[in-house]
């Protein structure tokens, strides 16, 4: 019988408990996309190479669909079973009892039971292999599937479809070609060497005919179907995977190398990590240096060598030079002594080893190939290749790289050449290359030039910061600090690298400041740099903008006195940001001073610099188009030659602006880009997760938004980041508010208000939590407290002229009136707030207000006005691409068309007649959670969740999860 294929994530050992589910890392977004397609009854074709995690994704989707009420028929064929007729069909129908065959005609049942080996033994020639019986079998299977579908939603899942036996594939292809509704179909197929007709797999079996385009692929999926590749893991996800499998806690540069060598393939990354662990822990060797290859286990090495050994000798020699080159091209290979390079590379392309881009650059298809080839090539051959490339290269950066590989030890000429190349790479906007070359320059600097070596290490460390390689930067800074007799300026510069590398986690390095101040020894230029960073410490760790402000002022003054324009501009920007937050009138003038000439190029494109800050001033004045223009210009510049940190932060700002402008889909895309950059660079991810939460709340899934907000809060709490923690709390509180969890929302938003007020916030436009807190309090039964929040915030907003903030406060006050039963006054307030928000250019806030207006109109029995308000909200949400809000508004509109809502019904809280378990289940359903997710969160069985939900449906009069969400949103909880 067919056994489930081993998950590429698991790599089970004798110590692994049987049946233990594999850790699920980095596939949530993919599963959401596939699940949406399957829920609509369509087909999905999952593709990917061996080890990428297809089986893990299929298993998770099968579990999720089962939790949502689907019956699942699944098979997972193996290569050795491809020639066993109907074995796939036997597995698919293994859980289907004979009673499902009762509606079949006698001959149909006999043929089906014969194929499934359930009937009496038949001679081989009488089996349903062809002719009339083959058609009878297909019709019988179709009837059985139709009967199963009539009893409830059905999912057919075929994993490793490239090994599916041909008779089963033909039956399934017949099934999905029939017109009319049918089951959802999930097919996973391997897309490496085995997806070519007649190809031979690693085990010697021939590949299936047309694996991706024939019966084992597209032909098994009903139309319309979605073809989706399982993506490689990111660096961050690779680290999570290794941790989940109890691999050693490798330094980040090692994780990055494992990720590069594996190409993000989970199974390959785990095997490489295990081989490295064996070398380090068992053999006792040190971690390989950046120029040394990683150890590759024989299970991975042997297939690579087999492919290389199949090449002609001349092509193998050319491939060694490709490995040594920085940016190999056919022309470069010719100049390096390979006159037949074009033909050799063509041979390598045909063997699937390399690919040539449209620009002529050659790259390896499998990132493991250069690792293995470098390790297997004799040292003298590599030296010869580097020497030839140094002579052939016309680029000073590449030439310096090859010259350094030829140097055996310290060499001042080589060091100077590398330092020049690092400067050239920096000018090109390639900080990672500059950092690597700078470190090599320091390593080749003779021992008698300690100050020069320190300077080169620090410059390389700063380049590492710009490239987002924080571990690299910290390592070089510590090397400088360990050196005896270093200059004060070098030591303070090293301290600055360590401080800047901590990101949001400044609490972890608070002890560095006394040592840095001692090394500064009263030097005004060095003190300016430290006071600037101490300002950030007071705001982020101390939680006080008022205490941070004097440090920023002092830093700007000292920097101006010593002619340090970069520090002066950055300190003025920090001073202006603090003054904006504190509501001080000097903020605009301080920003103008930071933007004035002479300009410092680095400061102008920094995420803490004046240009980035300028967009926040625009936002405070509701100048959304101007804010977007500033950020788009910055993002363009940073993509060309900027730091990963600054690019990530600018994308975060741009995503938030797009949300305010009502452009939800671009906001989601940008937010996810920022998170990817943040995680790949190893930066503090709390801000990026916060932005993903905002984007998901606006245009995605509220359940994903809540998960992102909780992650942001956890990261901020872990790093003791008091500057960003209130924003994470605000994001989570808003989601709780929107899903009817008013008490929880009021607690979270109340904590937001406490933290922001403690920091000294006096401009409500800088962090817009006030209206949300007031609404949560009003709906949680505390209208007087809500009114107090509105009164204080209104006074601040009126003093500073914050139009949009005042409009949201009008909406919050309308919610207070609604809570007090003053429906006419509430409707008037919501109408006024909607008009003001439209004038301020905040479409999502306007639509949210019109949704509230429609509910109040309905409570008052004003049917026509109610429907008009819901229609307006739905139109705005639809135009903005606000997915969750569209569903919510559509449900409200449809409910309004069913007739007015009796006041008695509206007054009853949805939770009043539910048990504690039922209330918890319903609240999570309203957030978009699946039954399985709810069970895990509440530590219940899935059956208990299903039973509680069934009772809740009956008590609430709901017929679907959408109706549950609508009830929770429209009727307050107790």
Buried (B, 14 or more C-beta within 10 A) or exposed (E): EBEBBEBBBBBEEEEEEEEEEBBBBBBEEBBBEBBEBBBEBBBBBBBBBBBBBBBBBBBBBBBBBBBBEBBBBBBBBBBEBBEBBBBBBBBBBEEBEEEBBEEBEEEBBBBBBBBBEEBEEBEEEEBBBEEEBBEBBBBBBBBBBBBBBEEEBBBBBBBBBBBBBBBBBBBBBBBBEBEEEBBBBBBBBBBBBBBBEEBEBEEEBBBBBBBBEBBBBBBBBBEEBBBBBBBBBBBBBBBBBBBBBEBBEBEBBBBBBBBBBBBBBBBBBBBBBBBBBEBBEEEEEEBBEEEEBBBBBEEBBEBBBEBBEEBEEBBBBBBBBBBBBBBBBBEBBBBBBBEBBBBBBBBBBEBEBBEBEEEEBBEBBBBBBBBBBBBBBEEEEBEBBBBBBBEBBEEBBBBBBBBBBEBEEBBEEBBBBBBBBBBBBBEEBBBBBBBBBBBBBBBBBEEEBBEBBBBBBBBBBBBBBBBBBBBBBBBBBBBBBEBEEBBBBBBBBBBBBBBBBBBBBBBBBBEBBEBBBEBBEEBBBBBBBBBBBBBBBBBBBBBBBBBBBBBBBBBBBBBBEBEBBBBBBBBBBBBBBBBBBBBBEEBEEBBEBBBEEEBBEBBBBBBBBBBBBBBBBBBBBBBBEBBBBBBBBBBEBBEEBBBBBBBBBBBBBBBBBBBBBBBBBBBBBBBBBBBBBBBBBBBBBBBBBBBBBBBBBBBBBBBBBBBBBBBBBEBBBBBBBBBBBBBBBBBBBBBBBBBBBBBBBBBBBBBBBEBBEBBBBBBBBBBBBBBBBBBBBBBBBBBEBBBEBBEBBBEBBEEBEBBBBBBBBBBBBBBBBBBBEBBEBBBBBBBBBBBBBBEBBBBBBBBBBBBBBBBBBBBBBBBEBBBBBBBBBBBBBBBBBBBBBBBBBBBBBEBBEEEBBEEEEBEEBBBEEBEEBBBBBBBBBBBBBBBBBBBEBBEBEBEBBBBBBEBBBEBBEBEEBBBBBBBBBBBBBE
